Amino acid sequence: MKIAFAGFGEVNTPIEIIERKCKGALEELKKSGAEVYSCYPITDDYEEKDVNKALDYFTGKDFDCLVVCIAGWIPTHAVVKVTEKFRHIPMVLWGLCGWMEDGRIVTTADQAGTTALRKTFKDLGYKF
């Protein structure tokens, strides 16, 4: 199986947090034995450099599934700009979670971002 892994996080979240969370998720996914093409972090940067980087990277690659990994809040438009081109491919919408720090839960709103995307994906007719 060949899997594309797209890791998303909001541009104002420290990039090292998004990278750390995406790297951990990617390592777990690779344990499945699948061949994985990964691109992260993909943010909602104003110039859409990350969105375009992801589109360039995934275009022309043959994969069976697209894992849309949400490592923090992300505006829907940034994710849809990447996923729309691959709408014909089954997708997994994977929202990560927070972590414990000094006895407190810290979160980058991964689950909130996933929740916002779920209805949009359904309305667009994505297979996820």
Sequence and secondary structure as in RCSB ss.txt:
>XXXX:A:sequence
MKIAFAGFGEVNTPIEIIERKCKGALEELKKSGAEVYSCYPITDDYEEKDVNKALDYFTGKDFDCLVVCIAGWIP
THAVVKVTEKFRHIPMVLWGLCGWMEDGRIVTTADQAGTTALRKTFKDLGYKF
>XXXX:A:secstr
 EEEEEEE  TTS HHHHHHHHHHHHHHHHTT  EEEEEEEE   TT HHHHHHHHHHTT   SEEEEEE S   
HHHHHHHHGGGTTS EEEEE   EEETTEEE   HHHHHHHHHHHHHHHT   
